[in-house]
Amino acid sequence: LGGQFSGEKVVSFQAKKTEISNQARNPSQKPVLGLLEAMNERLDYIKIKKSKAYYRENKRYYSGLYNSFGNRQIDQISKIDITNFLLQMSKRLQFQGKGNYSVNAALRIYKALFQMMIKNHNLDIKNPCVGIDFYAIEKRIKYIPTDQEIKAVKKICDREEKLLIDFITETGARISEALRVTGKDIGSGIVILYTRKSKNSNLIPRKVPLNLKLPILKPDERLFSRWSDIPRFIEKKVKKLEQRNWSHHNLRHRFASLLSKQGKPLFEIMSLLGHSNLETTQLYLQLIQ
């Protein structure tokens, strides 16, 4: 997005002077929030209620919005402003050979920002993000690393990194699920994985077979306590080895495709992956030679 959003709760002297002047001329007019104040209020809420990763994601997307609009009052940001901003963002990503995932993520984040401000401050304005369509996403087949590629990466990993790779390879777990696993989730030949079907929903458990030697843990001791956030060591090692790009999630696709090759029923694969519908599961299945 370019630039940095500091998150400091400050506005320029000139902007504040203009605001005071406008209120003096129109005492009955209710003051409207500046964009910087709105973003900081939303970030304060996210910091308490949401994950660290979601906080950082919001802060990053706010950076682009602030660099484009400055501390404009939010009632002065129109639907066409947001539409044009997202269009330019999409063009930059296309130039970089990337899809529109980030554009759609930004739209969701900006929509939530304006909605929260409208609700919290009882503002008589329309959310400028409402009615903007999400951008088309080109569905790409996930690359499945070969056994040789996985072996090469593991060769330059330490013990904990190898264990995480093996765990995801054996269970098809999402990286967030793997990082949640504690001693009480590990049984004889099985592990219980927990995931959320949506951001604010409860954690849903599922049992997955596991034939992997794991360290003995206390009930509340995390299996992968080394990481509190998504680790990126695979991507770095893949790049160092000059392999085609792959990460933890590619191992999840590999897990599903191997089950399909073994003739496992689609409903069973869906259950093991923790999916809610068959269409999602079908996207994971590829031919493995």
Sequence and secondary structure as in RCSB ss.txt:
>XXXX:A:sequence
LGGQFSGEKVVSFQAKKTEISNQARNPSQKPVLGLLEAMNERLDYIKIKKSKAYYRENKRYYSGLYNSFGNRQID
QISKIDITNFLLQMSKRLQFQGKGNYSVNAALRIYKALFQMMIKNHNLDIKNPCVGIDFYAIEKRIKYIPTDQEI
KAVKKICDREEKLLIDFITETGARISEALRVTGKDIGSGIVILYTRKSKNSNLIPRKVPLNLKLPILKPDERLFS
RWSDIPRFIEKKVKKLEQRNWSHHNLRHRFASLLSKQGKPLFEIMSLLGHSNLETTQLYLQLIQ
>XXXX:A:secstr
  S         HHHHHHHHHHHHH TTS    BHHHHHHHHHHHHHHHS HHHHHHHHHHHHHHHHHHTT BGG
G  HHHHHHHHHHHHHHHHHTT  SHHHHHHHHHHHHHHHHHHHHTT     TTTT               HHHH
HHHHHTS HHHHHHHHHHHHH   HHHHHH BGGGB SSEEEEEEESSTTS EEEEEEE         TT BTTT
T SS   HHHHHHHHTT     HHHHHHHHHHHHHHTT  HHHHHHHHT SSHHHHHHH     
